[in-house]
Amino acid sequence: MGSMPQLKHSSRGAARQPRWLAAALVCASVLAIAGCQRHGGDTPAAQAVDVGVRTLAPQRIVMTAELSGRLSSLKVSDVRPQIGGIVQKRLFVEGSDVKAGQVLYQIDPATYQATYDQARGTLAKAEATLASAKTKADRYAQLVKINAVSAQDNDDAIAAVREDEADVIADRASLESARINLGYTRITAPISGRIGASSVTEGALVTSDQTTALATIHAYDEMYLDVTRSSADWLRLRKAFASGRMKRAGNGAAVQLVMEDGTSYAHPGVLQFAGITVDATTGSVTLRTIFPNPEGELLPGMFVRAQLDEGESTNALLVPQLAVTRASDGGASVWIVDATGHAKEVSVQADSAYGDQWIVTNGLKAGDRVIVDGLQKVQSGVAVHVAADAASAATSASDAPAASASSAATAS
């Protein structure tokens, strides 16, 4: 009888045990599934970000500065009268070509001709007086030896000769002055070139001290262009050449001209000189380039752009501008894929542009993989998967001569 309650208790525990085990198995299954899901999320393949990169390789580039300005004539001359008088004739066609020495205006020469004739007569009279004085002095020189004349008379004859000689010199100068003024009645072209509009007509009174030019001549066989470069750019180029990172392209003097309509001018120019001082107001250096103009295509005042070959670099590292991030202080940085396959931000020095790319002079080396696509998903230390490498396309584009010539660093 005492054992019966124990048998009854055991039967209740056996009835409850299966339900407990079932609940435990359900919980274990849920935890196992969640654990498997978390474990799968920790794999590098799930966290890797697809990016496009460019593997850097040294390239040969030619740096070209594009500078704008207005053309000017190498020679410009204002035609002005050097005497006063009435204009009788205008002997040229406005807008035509004239030669140096060609007569442009004729001023009434009547009064100047009379002055010239008078001066010539005065000189002839002085020369006759001098001849008579010399004859008298020679005679007195013989007579004074035999005391036929006094020494005083002989001295006076010699003095008269010297006085008459001085009068002849003065009268010759007066005649030459009259001849010059008579010649000024024919106003000639001081240089060869194209003459503009005339400011006077026949019958106009002109004076030697007037401020208005009668016409202006431009010598257009050669034109010059003055452009400016900042002193900072000038210093940067000097340092680049001194360090050997850049060298002169060709002879370093050829300059190409781009016209207002975008076409290239057929004749290259020559860099004539660079300014030896820096403008205190603008902080710039002046460069003068001369262009031949055999067809007369270039005109004074025409707005053009000059492409100046500054030098070439044989081992330049180029990075697309979109891949370079600028901080508020102007510092530049790029994202690269490191050796472990993770994203890493590095600071670089990229101060010069080459087309749509930056020339990196510090911070990167050949072989570095710069992230150029997918930057919005990149964070420091995140694993990345390289989906595309643009190195081959960039290399082929940079090797084309046309691309290197047209990819210019624009300077203001």
URZI-V797096 format. One record per residue. RES is the residue in one small letter. SS is DSSP state (H for helix, E for strand, C for the rest). NEAR is the number of other C-alpha atoms within 8 Angstrom. Layout:
{{RES & SS & NEAR} {RES & SS & NEAR}}
This chain:
{{m & C & 3} {g & C & 4} {s & C & 6} {m & H & 7} {p & H & 7} {q & H & 7} {l & H & 8} {k & H & 8} {h & H & 8} {s & H & 8} {s & H & 8} {r & H & 8} {g & H & 8} {a & H & 8} {a & H & 7} {r & H & 8} {q & H & 8} {p & H & 8} {r & H & 7} {w & H & 8} {l & H & 8} {a & H & 8} {a & H & 8} {a & H & 8} {l & H & 8} {v & H & 8} {c & H & 8} {a & H & 8} {s & H & 8} {v & H & 8} {l & H & 8} {a & H & 8} {i & H & 8} {a & H & 8} {g & H & 8} {c & H & 8} {q & H & 8} {r & H & 8} {h & H & 8} {g & H & 8} {g & H & 8} {d & C & 8} {t & C & 8} {p & H & 7} {a & H & 5} {a & H & 8} {q & H & 10} {a & C & 10} {v & E & 10} {d & E & 9} {v & E & 14} {g & E & 13} {v & E & 15} {r & E & 11} {t & E & 12} {l & C & 14} {a & C & 9} {p & C & 9} {q & E & 13} {r & E & 11} {i & E & 10} {v & E & 12} {m & E & 12} {t & E & 14} {a & E & 13} {e & E & 12} {l & E & 13} {s & E & 10} {g & E & 10} {r & E & 11} {l & E & 15} {s & E & 10} {s & E & 13} {l & E & 10} {k & E & 7} {v & E & 9} {s & E & 9} {d & E & 9} {v & E & 11} {r & C & 9} {p & C & 11} {q & C & 8} {i & C & 10} {g & C & 9} {g & E & 9} {i & E & 11} {v & E & 15} {q & E & 10} {k & E & 9} {r & E & 10} {l & C & 8} {f & C & 9} {v & C & 5} {e & C & 8} {g & C & 8} {s & C & 9} {d & E & 8} {v & E & 11} {k & C & 9} {a & C & 9} {g & C & 8} {q & C & 8} {v & E & 11} {l & E & 11} {y & E & 14} {q & E & 13} {i & E & 12} {d & C & 10} {p & C & 8} {a & H & 6} {t & H & 7} {y & H & 10} {q & H & 10} {a & H & 8} {t & H & 9} {y & H & 12} {d & H & 8} {q & H & 8} {a & H & 13} {r & H & 11} {g & H & 8} {t & H & 9} {l & H & 12} {a & H & 8} {k & H & 8} {a & H & 12} {e & H & 11} {a & H & 8} {t & H & 9} {l & H & 12} {a & H & 8} {s & H & 8} {a & H & 12} {k & H & 11} {t & H & 8} {k & H & 9} {a & H & 12} {d & H & 8} {r & H & 8} {y & H & 12} {a & H & 9} {q & H & 8} {l & H & 10} {v & H & 12} {k & H & 7} {i & H & 7} {n & C & 7} {a & C & 7} {v & C & 10} {s & C & 8} {a & H & 7} {q & H & 6} {d & H & 9} {n & H & 13} {d & H & 8} {d & H & 8} {a & H & 13} {i & H & 10} {a & H & 8} {a & H & 9} {v & H & 12} {r & H & 8} {e & H & 8} {d & H & 13} {e & H & 10} {a & H & 8} {d & H & 9} {v & H & 12} {i & H & 8} {a & H & 8} {d & H & 13} {r & H & 11} {a & H & 8} {s & H & 9} {l & H & 12} {e & H & 8} {s & H & 8} {a & H & 13} {r & H & 9} {i & H & 8} {n & H & 10} {l & H & 12} {g & H & 7} {y & C & 10} {t & C & 12} {r & E & 11} {i & E & 11} {t & E & 10} {a & C & 14} {p & C & 8} {i & C & 10} {s & C & 12} {g & E & 12} {r & E & 12} {i & E & 13} {g & C & 10} {a & C & 8} {s & C & 8} {s & C & 8} {v & C & 6} {t & C & 9} {e & C & 9} {g & C & 7} {a & C & 8} {l & E & 8} {v & E & 11} {t & C & 10} {s & C & 9} {d & C & 5} {q & C & 7} {t & C & 4} {t & C & 6} {a & C & 10} {l & C & 11} {a & E & 12} {t & E & 12} {i & E & 15} {h & E & 13} {a & E & 13} {y & E & 15} {d & E & 9} {e & E & 12} {m & E & 15} {y & E & 12} {l & E & 11} {d & E & 11} {v & E & 10} {t & E & 10} {r & E & 12} {s & E & 11} {s & H & 10} {a & H & 6} {d & H & 8} {w & H & 10} {l & H & 8} {r & H & 8} {l & H & 9} {r & H & 8} {k & H & 8} {a & H & 10} {f & H & 11} {a & H & 7} {s & H & 7} {g & C & 7} {r & C & 10} {m & C & 11} {k & E & 9} {r & C & 10} {a & C & 10} {g & C & 5} {n & C & 6} {g & C & 9} {a & C & 8} {a & E & 11} {v & E & 13} {q & E & 12} {l & E & 12} {v & E & 12} {m & C & 11} {e & C & 9} {d & C & 4} {g & C & 6} {t & C & 7} {s & E & 8} {y & C & 9} {a & C & 4} {h & C & 8} {p & C & 11} {g & E & 12} {v & E & 10} {l & E & 12} {q & E & 8} {f & E & 7} {a & E & 9} {g & C & 8} {i & C & 5} {t & C & 5} {v & C & 9} {d & C & 8} {a & C & 6} {t & C & 4} {t & C & 6} {g & C & 9} {s & E & 11} {v & E & 15} {t & E & 10} {l & E & 13} {r & E & 12} {t & E & 13} {i & E & 12} {f & E & 11} {p & E & 10} {n & C & 12} {p & C & 7} {e & C & 4} {g & C & 8} {e & C & 6} {l & C & 9} {l & C & 10} {p & C & 10} {g & C & 7} {m & C & 9} {f & E & 10} {v & E & 12} {r & E & 12} {a & E & 12} {q & E & 13} {l & E & 11} {d & E & 13} {e & E & 12} {g & E & 12} {e & E & 12} {s & E & 13} {t & E & 10} {n & E & 8} {a & E & 12} {l & E & 13} {l & E & 11} {v & E & 12} {p & E & 10} {q & H & 8} {l & H & 6} {a & H & 13} {v & C & 10} {t & E & 8} {r & E & 9} {a & C & 7} {s & C & 5} {d & C & 5} {g & C & 6} {g & C & 10} {a & E & 12} {s & E & 12} {v & E & 13} {w & E & 12} {i & E & 12} {v & E & 14} {d & C & 10} {a & C & 5} {t & C & 5} {g & C & 9} {h & E & 12} {a & E & 15} {k & E & 11} {e & E & 9} {v & E & 9} {s & E & 9} {v & E & 13} {q & E & 11} {a & E & 11} {d & E & 7} {s & E & 8} {a & E & 11} {y & E & 12} {g & C & 9} {d & C & 8} {q & E & 10} {w & E & 14} {i & E & 13} {v & E & 15} {t & E & 10} {n & E & 7} {g & C & 9} {l & C & 8} {k & C & 7} {a & C & 9} {g & C & 7} {d & C & 11} {r & E & 11} {v & E & 14} {i & E & 15} {v & E & 12} {d & E & 8} {g & C & 10} {l & H & 10} {q & H & 4} {k & H & 6} {v & C & 9} {q & C & 7} {s & C & 8} {g & C & 7} {v & C & 11} {a & E & 11} {v & E & 12} {h & E & 9} {v & E & 9} {a & E & 8} {a & E & 7} {d & E & 10} {a & C & 10} {a & H & 11} {s & H & 7} {a & H & 7} {a & H & 8} {t & H & 10} {s & H & 8} {a & H & 8} {s & H & 12} {d & H & 10} {a & C & 8} {p & H & 7} {a & H & 6} {a & H & 10} {s & H & 12} {a & H & 9} {s & H & 7} {s & C & 10} {a & C & 14} {a & E & 12} {t & E & 8} {a & C & 7} {s & C & 7}}
